[in-house]
Amino acid sequence: MFDIRPVDTDYVRHRAAQFRSQVARRLDGSLTEDEFKPLRLMNGVYLQLHAYMLRVAIPYGTISPDQMRMLAHLAATYDKGYGHWTTRQNIQFNWPKLVDIPDMLDDLASVGMHAIQTSGNTIRNVTTDAFAGAAKDEVTDPRPYAELLRSWSTDHAEFQWLPRKFKIAISGGSRDRALVAAHDIGLRLVEQDGKTGFEVWVGGGLGRTPMLGQVIRDFLPEEDLLPYIEAIIATYNLSGRRDNKYKARIKITVSERGLDVFKAETEEEFLRRRRDFHGADREALAIFRDRFAAPAFRNAGSDGYQAERQANPAFRSWTDTNLHDHKVDGYASVIVTFKSPGQTPGDASADQMRLLADLAEKYGHNDLRISHDQNVVLPHVHKSDLAALYLALREAGLATANAGLTSDIIACPGMDYCALATARSIPIAQEIADHFRAEGLEEEIGKLNIRISGCINACGHHHLGHIGILGLDRAGVENYQITLGGDGYDIPAIGQRAGAGFPAEEVVPAIDRLMRAYLEVRESASERFLDAYRRLGPAPFKAALYPETAHA
């Protein structure tokens, strides 16, 4: 577990005090909203549809029990009793009063947390695999590198006013679980000739112009990480467009200028900047590695785990879906889904957060992770403790056996909260989940990634869903486009629009037809929807979505 450095705590306390002064000036009228806006965005404060929203950073998704309890305190004291996990491994509080936000930031600073660079045209929260340090297929733990990038990028004087927001992801496994192709910079840890380094992707991003990144370096030696990343961002900072915010992301810069031109300029800049790095980054990385040392794993039998699986079908179902392979024999990583029946996808109550903190201390080596899928992971749980953990989760309504299934839907807050949204996301997600549970089809359908966004900004990452749903406004009526075949992991792909959109009341019937068509055409129960789509192409699935057209 990472230990917070005193210098970091001092820094976030200073920033919190600075923002308290800015809020006071806004409240007494010394600052207009236009003048206040860039100041609040630097501290993760948005003005949403109904209230201010505070987005709290959870760097690379790693959080301690004490920090989780602090989030519970914020939810209970300043919000309406809950928070919302985001697809960037952060948490959002949707109902704070502006006058209370400085107190929230002070409380966060007391446990080494903050909201710095969770918004604005700067380098956002660096994300990684929720199973980092635990996954069986891991090349090496990516979190020390993520912390190196976080420390370097925080308040980096050159990169506080980039052409547009900037996002970095690092994947440490043989299978990408960090969506590197969909980021401004994506890093995949690889080994070459006995050395550890990175495959570097650049120019990915979603939103109104979704693009997959391209490989700019097949192998970047570990020691060159910071100067090379700095060179990429410096090149973008100079050549990125500032005349049109919709064309300001690095994906547009790389697309318009060409990867070869951008790469040549980056390499030239890299050679200049590498001379300025004199080993401090290497020393810092060594310190971070020590601070991310693996916990003292237990060497104990797990016979009771197998016996409980045989005796308890509900427990067996949960272990079949909600566990991830661990690198240490006798251990597993546990996925706690926040997509239970009737629950808003990604919402966590204060009581649930406190429970998870307690369970992490009792069973999980004091470690918790927030995943890209708006769930929570306990990365290190001994199998002999799984039955007790399951019972505690079940009592709290958190033991739904649906990780990666139809009801484990990723959804942005949509028009229920967001001022930018043009349609609702949450009710559609709930209706889809409830329908397939009621039909008894969820387990039969198997692994399926559904993602919903309430507007073109794509905070639900609908482009990367096996099934993506985009909510739009059509002459004052909510209309939902469906995309098929997206994926951010094994073989990155942008989902393709299937056809005309559907009104809200027709979305569930459309998805039902789609799933029943899939069940008819799949080759075996192990063939996922995405695999069947790639094998057969879109035709049979479009015919299911639009039966009138198919029979015209």
TIVO-683775 format. One record per residue (C-alpha): residue in one letter; x negated, y negated, z. Coordinates in steps of 0.1 Angstrom, whole numbers, plus 5000, padded with zeros to 4 digits. Example, Ala and Ser with C-alpha at 12.3 -4.5 7.8 and 13.67 -1.06 7.14 Angstrom:
// TIVO-683775
{pt "A",{4877,5045,5078}}
{pt "S",{4863,5011,5071}}
//
This chain:
// TIVO-683775
{pt "M",{5000,5000,5000}}
{pt "F",{4987,4966,4991}}
{pt "D",{4977,4942,5019}}
{pt "I",{4985,4905,5015}}
{pt "R",{4955,4883,5016}}
{pt "P",{4956,4854,5041}}
{pt "V",{4946,4830,5012}}
{pt "D",{4978,4841,4994}}
{pt "T",{5000,4835,5024}}
{pt "D",{4984,4800,5029}}
{pt "Y",{4991,4792,4993}}
{pt "V",{5027,4803,4992}}
{pt "R",{5034,4784,5025}}
{pt "H",{5019,4752,5008}}
{pt "R",{5041,4757,4978}}
{pt "A",{5072,4762,5000}}
{pt "A",{5064,4730,5019}}
{pt "Q",{5060,4711,4986}}
{pt "F",{5093,4723,4973}}
{pt "R",{5111,4714,5006}}
{pt "S",{5100,4678,4999}}
{pt "Q",{5113,4679,4963}}
{pt "V",{5147,4693,4974}}
{pt "A",{5150,4665,5000}}
{pt "R",{5144,4640,4973}}
{pt "R",{5170,4657,4950}}
{pt "L",{5196,4657,4978}}
{pt "D",{5191,4621,4987}}
{pt "G",{5193,4610,4951}}
{pt "S",{5157,4601,4946}}
{pt "L",{5154,4627,4919}}
{pt "T",{5180,4632,4891}}
{pt "E",{5189,4667,4881}}
{pt "D",{5168,4662,4849}}
{pt "E",{5138,4652,4869}}
{pt "F",{5144,4680,4894}}
{pt "K",{5148,4707,4869}}
{pt "P",{5111,4714,4860}}
{pt "L",{5102,4713,4897}}
{pt "R",{5129,4739,4907}}
{pt "L",{5120,4761,4877}}
{pt "M",{5084,4762,4889}}
{pt "N",{5098,4777,4921}}
{pt "G",{5122,4802,4906}}
{pt "V",{5154,4782,4911}}
{pt "Y",{5180,4782,4884}}
{pt "L",{5214,4764,4882}}
{pt "Q",{5238,4791,4872}}
{pt "L",{5275,4792,4863}}
{pt "H",{5288,4788,4899}}
{pt "A",{5258,4781,4921}}
{pt "Y",{5220,4779,4923}}
{pt "M",{5201,4812,4918}}
{pt "L",{5168,4820,4934}}
{pt "R",{5146,4846,4916}}
{pt "V",{5121,4862,4940}}
{pt "A",{5089,4878,4926}}
{pt "I",{5081,4914,4934}}
{pt "P",{5048,4917,4916}}
{pt "Y",{5045,4950,4896}}
{pt "G",{5076,4962,4916}}
{pt "T",{5056,4971,4947}}
{pt "I",{5072,4962,4980}}
{pt "S",{5067,4971,5017}}
{pt "P",{5094,4980,5042}}
{pt "D",{5089,4946,5060}}
{pt "Q",{5093,4928,5027}}
{pt "M",{5124,4948,5019}}
{pt "R",{5138,4938,5053}}
{pt "M",{5131,4902,5045}}
{pt "L",{5151,4905,5013}}
{pt "A",{5179,4919,5034}}
{pt "H",{5177,4890,5058}}
{pt "L",{5179,4865,5029}}
{pt "A",{5209,4883,5015}}
{pt "A",{5227,4883,5048}}
{pt "T",{5218,4848,5060}}
{pt "Y",{5218,4827,5028}}
{pt "D",{5237,4847,5002}}
{pt "K",{5269,4868,5002}}
{pt "G",{5253,4899,5016}}
{pt "Y",{5236,4912,4985}}
{pt "G",{5209,4907,4959}}
{pt "H",{5205,4918,4923}}
{pt "W",{5175,4939,4910}}
{pt "T",{5163,4926,4876}}
{pt "T",{5147,4944,4846}}
{pt "R",{5115,4926,4855}}
{pt "Q",{5112,4943,4889}}
{pt "N",{5123,4911,4907}}
{pt "I",{5154,4903,4928}}
{pt "Q",{5179,4875,4923}}
{pt "F",{5201,4858,4949}}
{pt "N",{5230,4843,4931}}
{pt "W",{5248,4823,4958}}
{pt "P",{5223,4802,4979}}
{pt "K",{5229,4766,4987}}
{pt "L",{5202,4743,4975}}
{pt "V",{5196,4729,5010}}
{pt "D",{5188,4764,5022}}
{pt "I",{5163,4774,4995}}
{pt "P",{5133,4758,5013}}
{pt "D",{5141,4779,5044}}
{pt "M",{5144,4810,5021}}
{pt "L",{5109,4803,5007}}
{pt "D",{5095,4798,5042}}
{pt "D",{5110,4831,5052}}
{pt "L",{5095,4848,5021}}
{pt "A",{5061,4832,5028}}
{pt "S",{5060,4848,5063}}
{pt "V",{5058,4883,5046}}
{pt "G",{5036,4872,5016}}
{pt "M",{5064,4868,4991}}
{pt "H",{5074,4839,4969}}
{pt "A",{5093,4828,4938}}
{pt "I",{5064,4812,4920}}
{pt "Q",{5063,4817,4882}}
{pt "T",{5095,4837,4881}}
{pt "S",{5107,4810,4856}}
{pt "G",{5093,4783,4834}}
{pt "N",{5070,4784,4804}}
{pt "T",{5042,4802,4821}}
{pt "I",{5030,4837,4828}}
{pt "R",{5058,4856,4845}}
{pt "N",{5058,4885,4869}}
{pt "V",{5033,4912,4856}}
{pt "T",{5052,4945,4855}}
{pt "T",{5042,4981,4854}}
{pt "D",{5054,5017,4859}}
{pt "A",{5076,5022,4890}}
{pt "F",{5058,5055,4896}}
{pt "A",{5023,5039,4895}}
{pt "G",{4999,5056,4918}}
{pt "A",{5021,5087,4920}}
{pt "A",{5029,5099,4885}}
{pt "K",{5015,5133,4875}}
{pt "D",{5005,5121,4840}}
{pt "E",{4987,5089,4851}}
{pt "V",{4953,5080,4836}}
{pt "T",{4947,5057,4866}}
{pt "D",{4967,5035,4888}}
{pt "P",{4976,5004,4869}}
{pt "R",{4985,4982,4899}}
{pt "P",{4949,4970,4907}}
{pt "Y",{4948,4956,4872}}
{pt "A",{4983,4941,4875}}
{pt "E",{4972,4924,4908}}
{pt "L",{4941,4912,4890}}
{pt "L",{4962,4896,4863}}
{pt "R",{4987,4882,4889}}
{pt "S",{4959,4866,4910}}
{pt "W",{4943,4851,4879}}
{pt "S",{4975,4838,4863}}
{pt "T",{4991,4823,4894}}
{pt "D",{4988,4785,4891}}
{pt "H",{4963,4789,4862}}
{pt "A",{4958,4753,4853}}
{pt "E",{4955,4759,4815}}
{pt "F",{4986,4781,4812}}
{pt "Q",{5013,4763,4832}}
{pt "W",{5029,4747,4802}}
{pt "L",{5028,4773,4774}}
{pt "P",{5050,4769,4743}}
{pt "R",{5074,4794,4759}}
{pt "K",{5076,4820,4788}}
{pt "F",{5050,4848,4787}}
{pt "K",{5054,4884,4799}}
{pt "I",{5027,4911,4804}}
{pt "A",{5033,4948,4811}}
{pt "I",{5008,4976,4820}}
{pt "S",{5014,5013,4816}}
{pt "G",{4992,5038,4833}}
{pt "G",{5006,5071,4822}}
{pt "S",{5002,5093,4791}}
{pt "R",{5039,5084,4785}}
{pt "D",{5046,5047,4785}}
{pt "R",{5071,5038,4812}}
{pt "A",{5065,5000,4812}}
{pt "L",{5079,4990,4778}}
{pt "V",{5046,4977,4766}}
{pt "A",{5058,4973,4730}}
{pt "A",{5085,4948,4740}}
{pt "H",{5062,4924,4758}}
{pt "D",{5041,4893,4748}}
{pt "I",{5011,4914,4758}}
{pt "G",{5013,4951,4765}}
{pt "L",{4985,4971,4780}}
{pt "R",{4982,5009,4779}}
{pt "L",{4955,5025,4800}}
{pt "V",{4934,5050,4780}}
{pt "E",{4901,5068,4783}}
{pt "Q",{4875,5069,4756}}
{pt "D",{4842,5086,4758}}
{pt "G",{4845,5088,4796}}
{pt "K",{4853,5051,4800}}
{pt "T",{4886,5036,4811}}
{pt "G",{4900,5008,4790}}
{pt "F",{4931,4995,4774}}
{pt "E",{4951,4997,4742}}
{pt "V",{4962,4961,4737}}
{pt "W",{4996,4952,4721}}
{pt "V",{5006,4917,4713}}
{pt "G",{5037,4899,4699}}
{pt "G",{5065,4920,4713}}
{pt "G",{5097,4905,4727}}
{pt "L",{5135,4907,4725}}
{pt "G",{5161,4879,4726}}
{pt "R",{5176,4865,4694}}
{pt "T",{5147,4877,4673}}
{pt "P",{5137,4911,4686}}
{pt "M",{5103,4924,4676}}
{pt "L",{5080,4952,4686}}
{pt "G",{5044,4943,4694}}
{pt "Q",{5014,4953,4673}}
{pt "V",{4981,4968,4685}}
{pt "I",{4954,4941,4684}}
{pt "R",{4927,4963,4701}}
{pt "D",{4926,5001,4700}}
{pt "F",{4902,5001,4730}}
{pt "L",{4893,4972,4753}}
{pt "P",{4867,4981,4779}}
{pt "E",{4879,4975,4814}}
{pt "E",{4853,4949,4822}}
{pt "D",{4866,4927,4793}}
{pt "L",{4903,4926,4805}}
{pt "L",{4905,4891,4819}}
{pt "P",{4885,4873,4793}}
{pt "Y",{4903,4890,4764}}
{pt "I",{4938,4883,4779}}
{pt "E",{4927,4848,4785}}
{pt "A",{4916,4845,4749}}
{pt "I",{4950,4858,4736}}
{pt "I",{4970,4833,4756}}
{pt "A",{4946,4804,4749}}
{pt "T",{4949,4812,4711}}
{pt "Y",{4987,4813,4715}}
{pt "N",{4987,4781,4736}}
{pt "L",{4970,4762,4708}}
{pt "S",{4988,4777,4678}}
{pt "G",{5023,4785,4692}}
{pt "R",{5051,4763,4680}}
{pt "R",{5066,4736,4703}}
{pt "D",{5090,4720,4678}}
{pt "N",{5116,4747,4682}}
{pt "K",{5121,4767,4714}}
{pt "Y",{5137,4796,4695}}
{pt "K",{5105,4800,4675}}
{pt "A",{5080,4793,4703}}
{pt "R",{5073,4828,4716}}
{pt "I",{5041,4845,4707}}
{pt "K",{5060,4871,4686}}
{pt "I",{5069,4843,4662}}
{pt "T",{5033,4830,4662}}
{pt "V",{5019,4865,4653}}
{pt "S",{5046,4871,4628}}
{pt "E",{5043,4838,4609}}
{pt "R",{5005,4837,4610}}
{pt "G",{4998,4874,4606}}
{pt "L",{4981,4898,4630}}
{pt "D",{4948,4896,4612}}
{pt "V",{4946,4858,4615}}
{pt "F",{4957,4858,4651}}
{pt "K",{4933,4886,4659}}
{pt "A",{4903,4868,4643}}
{pt "E",{4910,4837,4663}}
{pt "T",{4914,4857,4695}}
{pt "E",{4882,4876,4690}}
{pt "E",{4863,4843,4684}}
{pt "E",{4879,4828,4715}}
{pt "F",{4871,4859,4735}}
{pt "L",{4834,4857,4727}}
{pt "R",{4833,4821,4740}}
{pt "R",{4853,4828,4771}}
{pt "R",{4835,4860,4781}}
{pt "R",{4804,4840,4789}}
{pt "D",{4823,4822,4817}}
{pt "F",{4831,4854,4836}}
{pt "H",{4802,4862,4859}}
{pt "G",{4815,4893,4877}}
{pt "A",{4840,4877,4901}}
{pt "D",{4868,4896,4883}}
{pt "R",{4850,4929,4887}}
{pt "E",{4844,4922,4924}}
{pt "A",{4881,4914,4928}}
{pt "L",{4891,4945,4910}}
{pt "A",{4870,4966,4934}}
{pt "I",{4888,4950,4963}}
{pt "F",{4922,4956,4948}}
{pt "R",{4914,4993,4942}}
{pt "D",{4906,4997,4979}}
{pt "R",{4938,4980,4989}}
{pt "F",{4958,5003,4967}}
{pt "A",{4942,5034,4981}}
{pt "A",{4965,5064,4982}}
{pt "P",{4982,5072,5015}}
{pt "A",{4972,5101,5037}}
{pt "F",{4992,5128,5020}}
{pt "R",{5005,5157,5041}}
{pt "N",{4995,5193,5034}}
{pt "A",{5026,5212,5044}}
{pt "G",{5049,5238,5030}}
{pt "S",{5081,5231,5012}}
{pt "D",{5100,5264,5016}}
{pt "G",{5129,5246,5032}}
{pt "Y",{5133,5224,5001}}
{pt "Q",{5139,5254,4979}}
{pt "A",{5162,5270,5004}}
{pt "E",{5183,5238,5006}}
{pt "R",{5185,5237,4968}}
{pt "Q",{5199,5272,4967}}
{pt "A",{5224,5265,4995}}
{pt "N",{5236,5230,4985}}
{pt "P",{5248,5225,4948}}
{pt "A",{5251,5187,4954}}
{pt "F",{5216,5185,4967}}
{pt "R",{5203,5206,4938}}
{pt "S",{5220,5183,4913}}
{pt "W",{5205,5153,4929}}
{pt "T",{5170,5168,4928}}
{pt "D",{5175,5178,4892}}
{pt "T",{5181,5142,4881}}
{pt "N",{5166,5118,4907}}
{pt "L",{5131,5132,4912}}
{pt "H",{5100,5125,4892}}
{pt "D",{5069,5147,4891}}
{pt "H",{5041,5136,4916}}
{pt "K",{5004,5141,4911}}
{pt "V",{5001,5157,4945}}
{pt "D",{5015,5192,4950}}
{pt "G",{5043,5193,4975}}
{pt "Y",{5054,5157,4968}}
{pt "A",{5080,5140,4945}}
{pt "S",{5090,5105,4936}}
{pt "V",{5126,5097,4944}}
{pt "I",{5148,5075,4923}}
{pt "V",{5176,5058,4943}}
{pt "T",{5201,5046,4918}}
{pt "F",{5222,5015,4923}}
{pt "K",{5249,5027,4899}}
{pt "S",{5272,5045,4922}}
{pt "P",{5310,5046,4915}}
{pt "G",{5325,5011,4920}}
{pt "Q",{5291,4995,4924}}
{pt "T",{5279,4965,4904}}
{pt "P",{5248,4978,4884}}
{pt "G",{5217,4967,4901}}
{pt "D",{5233,4950,4932}}
{pt "A",{5219,4960,4966}}
{pt "S",{5235,4951,4999}}
{pt "A",{5216,4939,5029}}
{pt "D",{5225,4971,5047}}
{pt "Q",{5212,4992,5018}}
{pt "M",{5180,4973,5017}}
{pt "R",{5174,4978,5055}}
{pt "L",{5182,5015,5051}}
{pt "L",{5156,5019,5023}}
{pt "A",{5130,5001,5044}}
{pt "D",{5137,5026,5073}}
{pt "L",{5136,5056,5050}}
{pt "A",{5103,5044,5034}}
{pt "E",{5087,5042,5068}}
{pt "K",{5101,5076,5079}}
{pt "Y",{5096,5096,5047}}
{pt "G",{5078,5075,5021}}
{pt "H",{5044,5064,5034}}
{pt "N",{5057,5028,5037}}
{pt "D",{5060,5023,5000}}
{pt "L",{5089,5012,4978}}
{pt "R",{5091,5002,4942}}
{pt "I",{5117,4983,4921}}
{pt "S",{5121,4998,4887}}
{pt "H",{5128,4984,4852}}
{pt "D",{5161,5003,4854}}
{pt "Q",{5174,4982,4883}}
{pt "N",{5169,5010,4907}}
{pt "V",{5146,5016,4937}}
{pt "V",{5119,5043,4938}}
{pt "L",{5103,5059,4969}}
{pt "P",{5071,5070,4952}}
{pt "H",{5057,5094,4978}}
{pt "V",{5081,5118,4995}}
{pt "H",{5071,5152,5007}}
{pt "K",{5095,5179,4994}}
{pt "S",{5101,5192,5030}}
{pt "D",{5117,5157,5037}}
{pt "L",{5139,5156,5007}}
{pt "A",{5170,5172,5023}}
{pt "A",{5170,5148,5052}}
{pt "L",{5164,5118,5029}}
{pt "Y",{5193,5129,5007}}
{pt "L",{5216,5131,5037}}
{pt "A",{5207,5096,5048}}
{pt "L",{5212,5083,5013}}
{pt "R",{5245,5101,5009}}
{pt "E",{5259,5085,5040}}
{pt "A",{5251,5051,5026}}
{pt "G",{5266,5059,4991}}
{pt "L",{5231,5059,4975}}
{pt "A",{5228,5096,4966}}
{pt "T",{5245,5096,4932}}
{pt "A",{5229,5122,4910}}
{pt "N",{5228,5101,4878}}
{pt "A",{5193,5088,4872}}
{pt "G",{5189,5085,4834}}
{pt "L",{5224,5096,4827}}
{pt "T",{5254,5078,4812}}
{pt "S",{5264,5059,4843}}
{pt "D",{5228,5047,4851}}
{pt "I",{5235,5017,4829}}
{pt "I",{5212,4987,4827}}
{pt "A",{5232,4954,4827}}
{pt "C",{5225,4917,4830}}
{pt "P",{5248,4897,4853}}
{pt "G",{5266,4884,4823}}
{pt "M",{5294,4858,4824}}
{pt "D",{5303,4866,4860}}
{pt "Y",{5272,4846,4870}}
{pt "C",{5251,4833,4842}}
{pt "A",{5256,4799,4826}}
{pt "L",{5241,4812,4793}}
{pt "A",{5262,4843,4790}}
{pt "T",{5290,4845,4763}}
{pt "A",{5306,4877,4776}}
{pt "R",{5308,4899,4807}}
{pt "S",{5284,4927,4812}}
{pt "I",{5293,4941,4846}}
{pt "P",{5329,4952,4840}}
{pt "I",{5320,4969,4808}}
{pt "A",{5292,4988,4825}}
{pt "Q",{5316,4999,4853}}
{pt "E",{5343,5010,4829}}
{pt "I",{5319,5031,4808}}
{pt "A",{5305,5047,4839}}
{pt "D",{5339,5054,4854}}
{pt "H",{5353,5068,4822}}
{pt "F",{5326,5095,4816}}
{pt "R",{5326,5105,4853}}
{pt "A",{5364,5109,4851}}
{pt "E",{5361,5129,4819}}
{pt "G",{5334,5152,4834}}
{pt "L",{5311,5146,4805}}
{pt "E",{5281,5129,4822}}
{pt "E",{5261,5160,4829}}
{pt "E",{5270,5175,4795}}
{pt "I",{5258,5144,4776}}
{pt "G",{5225,5145,4795}}
{pt "K",{5198,5118,4792}}
{pt "L",{5212,5086,4777}}
{pt "N",{5200,5051,4780}}
{pt "I",{5228,5025,4777}}
{pt "R",{5219,4988,4781}}
{pt "I",{5242,4958,4781}}
{pt "S",{5235,4921,4776}}
{pt "G",{5260,4893,4780}}
{pt "C",{5244,4871,4754}}
{pt "I",{5218,4869,4727}}
{pt "N",{5190,4863,4752}}
{pt "A",{5190,4900,4759}}
{pt "C",{5183,4901,4796}}
{pt "G",{5198,4936,4797}}
{pt "H",{5173,4947,4770}}
{pt "H",{5202,4960,4748}}
{pt "H",{5179,4963,4718}}
{pt "L",{5160,4991,4736}}
{pt "G",{5190,5012,4745}}
{pt "H",{5197,5045,4729}}
{pt "I",{5231,5027,4728}}
{pt "G",{5229,4989,4731}}
{pt "I",{5259,4966,4738}}
{pt "L",{5257,4929,4731}}
{pt "G",{5285,4907,4744}}
{pt "L",{5293,4876,4722}}
{pt "D",{5320,4849,4720}}
{pt "R",{5342,4851,4689}}
{pt "A",{5365,4822,4687}}
{pt "G",{5370,4823,4725}}
{pt "V",{5374,4861,4727}}
{pt "E",{5347,4884,4741}}
{pt "N",{5334,4907,4714}}
{pt "Y",{5308,4935,4718}}
{pt "Q",{5284,4946,4691}}
{pt "I",{5269,4981,4694}}
{pt "T",{5234,4990,4684}}
{pt "L",{5221,5025,4680}}
{pt "G",{5187,5042,4682}}
{pt "G",{5167,5018,4703}}
{pt "D",{5139,5029,4726}}
{pt "G",{5111,5013,4745}}
{pt "Y",{5092,5043,4756}}
{pt "D",{5083,5074,4735}}
{pt "I",{5086,5060,4700}}
{pt "P",{5094,5022,4704}}
{pt "A",{5123,5012,4682}}
{pt "I",{5147,4983,4680}}
{pt "G",{5183,4995,4679}}
{pt "Q",{5202,4988,4647}}
{pt "R",{5236,4972,4646}}
{pt "A",{5262,4998,4638}}
{pt "G",{5288,4974,4624}}
{pt "A",{5316,4950,4634}}
{pt "G",{5320,4943,4671}}
{pt "F",{5348,4955,4694}}
{pt "P",{5371,4936,4717}}
{pt "A",{5365,4944,4754}}
{pt "E",{5394,4969,4757}}
{pt "E",{5380,4989,4728}}
{pt "V",{5344,4993,4739}}
{pt "V",{5350,5024,4761}}
{pt "P",{5371,5042,4735}}
{pt "A",{5344,5035,4709}}
{pt "I",{5316,5049,4732}}
{pt "D",{5338,5079,4739}}
{pt "R",{5342,5087,4702}}
{pt "L",{5304,5082,4698}}
{pt "M",{5296,5106,4726}}
{pt "R",{5321,5133,4714}}
{pt "A",{5306,5131,4679}}
{pt "Y",{5271,5136,4694}}
{pt "L",{5282,5166,4714}}
{pt "E",{5296,5182,4682}}
{pt "V",{5264,5176,4661}}
{pt "R",{5236,5182,4685}}
{pt "E",{5215,5213,4679}}
{pt "S",{5213,5223,4715}}
{pt "A",{5220,5210,4750}}
{pt "S",{5184,5198,4753}}
{pt "E",{5187,5175,4722}}
{pt "R",{5192,5140,4735}}
{pt "F",{5215,5116,4718}}
{pt "L",{5184,5096,4706}}
{pt "D",{5169,5127,4691}}
{pt "A",{5201,5136,4673}}
{pt "Y",{5204,5101,4660}}
{pt "R",{5168,5102,4647}}
{pt "R",{5174,5136,4631}}
{pt "L",{5207,5128,4614}}
{pt "G",{5205,5091,4608}}
{pt "P",{5233,5066,4616}}
{pt "A",{5260,5080,4593}}
{pt "P",{5278,5105,4615}}
{pt "F",{5277,5081,4645}}
{pt "K",{5290,5051,4625}}
{pt "A",{5318,5073,4613}}
{pt "A",{5327,5080,4649}}
{pt "L",{5326,5044,4658}}
{pt "Y",{5347,5033,4628}}
{pt "P",{5370,5062,4619}}
{pt "E",{5393,5039,4598}}
{pt "T",{5364,5030,4575}}
{pt "A",{5351,5065,4573}}
{pt "H",{5385,5078,4560}}
{pt "A",{5392,5048,4538}}
//
